[in-house]
C-alpha cells in the first residue's frame, strides 16, 4: 500500500476500508463512525458519516461513486 487516501492525510496506508487504503487512525475512525451510524436508523450521511463521505467516491459499490446520490 502507498499513502492514506483520506483527503489531506500524508501518512502511510496500513489498512483498508471498503478497499480504500487508509492510515490506521482514519480507518479506525471510519469504523467507529460506521458503528455509530448503523446503531442509528437515520440515513443522513452528511451529518452522521462525515468521514465516510470524504472517501465514498473511491468505493466502487458506493452510491456516491455510482452517481446514484450526491453529497
Buried (B, 14 or more C-beta within 10 A) or exposed (E): EEEBBBEEBEEEBBBEBBEBBBBEBBBEBBBEBBEEBEEEEEEEBEEBBEBBBBBBEBBEEBEBEEEEEEE
